[in-house]
Amino acid sequence: MNVLLLYLAMLPQDPARFFDRQVAPILKRRCLACHNQQLNNGGISFQDRASLLKSGRHGRLVVPGKPDESYLLRTLSHKDEIKMPPGIPLSRKEILVIRKWIEQGAVLGCNPSPFMLC
């Protein structure tokens, strides 16, 4: 059953809808408490695409279309000095969803507030 759900989640869909239905719930649950427009920890807000696209001392956090060049995936995979989120890492499935989102261009949701579903 889990394999079927993963397969269905990975089928092509509109990038904004994919973000809203697959990516936003992960970011809300695991990232947004610290990386939002108010706290902006590490200068990163998942509510602001410009924040995600800027370069830092470790390179660009998100390189649309190029997940292997995106520092975000290294931190989420706990394969770098900075490991996010702290504590329990994201599941393999969650990391694959984030990877697909970056491959699709790292498009945010289709509402002005990126964490409201379409």
Helices and strands as residue ranges (DSSP letters): H 2-10, H 15-18, I 19-23, H 24-30, G 41-43, H 49-53, E 55-56, E 59-60, G 67-69, H 71-76, H 92-103
